[in-house]
């Protein structure tokens, strides 16, 4: 005897299978998304200002090159630069006067 059969054909079984797969997939995705920290495994390109400051601080470029590069970045990307940034970079990384 087939209680609850009610004449379902193959499409009913396919529909049930896909629904269950969708349910479990959505549940697992939700749990993973809940416990994942933002930014895990994703590396965004660093900001041009930070790269320039790091290069200046490490001594790769001198002050003149730094001023020229920040001027060019300002033109290209609309970055507003302040002269006190150089002293901040020097103080932060402990270089120069």
C-alpha positions as CSV (number, residue, x, y, z in Angstrom):
1,X,0.0,0.0,0.0
2,X,1.4,3.5,-0.9
3,X,0.0,6.0,1.6
4,X,0.4,9.6,0.6
5,X,1.4,8.7,-2.9
6,X,-1.5,10.6,-4.6
7,X,-0.2,9.9,-8.0
8,X,3.1,11.9,-8.1
9,X,5.1,11.2,-11.1
10,X,8.9,11.8,-11.8
11,X,8.6,15.6,-11.7
12,X,7.4,15.5,-8.1
13,X,10.5,13.6,-7.0
14,X,12.7,16.0,-9.0
15,X,11.0,19.0,-7.5
16,X,11.4,17.6,-3.9
17,X,15.1,16.8,-4.5
18,X,15.9,20.2,-5.9
19,X,14.0,21.9,-3.0
20,X,15.9,19.9,-0.4
21,X,19.2,20.6,-2.1
22,X,18.3,24.3,-2.2
23,X,17.3,24.3,1.4
24,X,20.4,22.7,2.7
25,X,22.6,24.8,0.4
26,X,21.0,28.0,1.7
27,X,21.3,26.8,5.3
28,X,25.0,26.0,4.9
29,X,25.7,29.2,3.1
30,X,23.9,31.2,5.8
31,X,25.9,29.5,8.6
32,X,29.2,30.2,6.8
33,X,28.3,33.8,6.1
34,X,27.3,34.3,9.7
35,X,30.7,33.1,11.1
36,X,33.0,34.5,8.3
37,X,34.8,37.7,9.2
38,X,34.6,40.5,6.7
39,X,37.6,40.5,4.4
40,X,38.8,37.0,5.0
41,X,40.6,35.8,1.9
42,X,40.1,39.0,0.0
43,X,42.9,41.3,-0.6
44,X,41.9,44.7,-1.8
45,X,44.5,46.8,-3.6
46,X,46.1,49.3,-1.2
47,X,45.4,53.0,-1.5
48,X,47.9,55.0,-3.5
49,X,48.4,57.4,-0.6
50,X,49.5,54.6,1.7
51,X,51.8,53.0,-0.9
52,X,53.5,56.4,-1.5
53,X,53.8,57.0,2.3
54,X,55.4,53.6,2.8
55,X,57.8,54.0,-0.1
56,X,58.8,57.4,1.3
57,X,59.2,56.1,4.8
58,X,61.3,53.1,3.7
59,X,63.7,55.4,1.8
60,X,62.8,54.1,-1.6
61,X,62.0,57.6,-2.7
62,X,63.2,61.0,-1.5
63,X,61.2,64.0,-0.5
64,X,61.3,65.6,-4.0
65,X,60.1,62.4,-5.6
66,X,57.4,62.1,-2.9
67,X,56.1,65.6,-3.6
68,X,56.1,65.0,-7.4
69,X,54.3,61.7,-7.0
70,X,51.6,63.0,-4.7
71,X,51.1,65.9,-7.0
72,X,50.5,63.5,-9.9
73,X,48.2,61.3,-7.8
74,X,46.2,64.4,-6.9
75,X,45.7,65.2,-10.5
76,X,44.8,61.7,-11.5
77,X,42.6,60.6,-8.6
78,X,41.5,63.9,-7.0
79,X,43.4,63.2,-3.8
80,X,43.8,66.2,-1.6
81,X,47.3,66.3,0.0
82,X,48.5,68.3,2.9
83,X,52.1,69.2,3.5
84,X,51.9,68.1,7.1
85,X,51.5,64.5,5.8
86,X,55.2,64.4,5.2
87,X,56.0,65.2,8.8
88,X,53.3,62.6,10.0
89,X,55.0,60.0,7.8
90,X,58.4,60.9,9.2
91,X,57.2,60.8,12.8
92,X,55.3,57.6,12.3
93,X,58.3,55.7,10.8
94,X,61.0,57.6,12.7
95,X,62.9,59.0,9.8
96,X,64.6,62.3,9.0
97,X,64.2,65.7,10.6
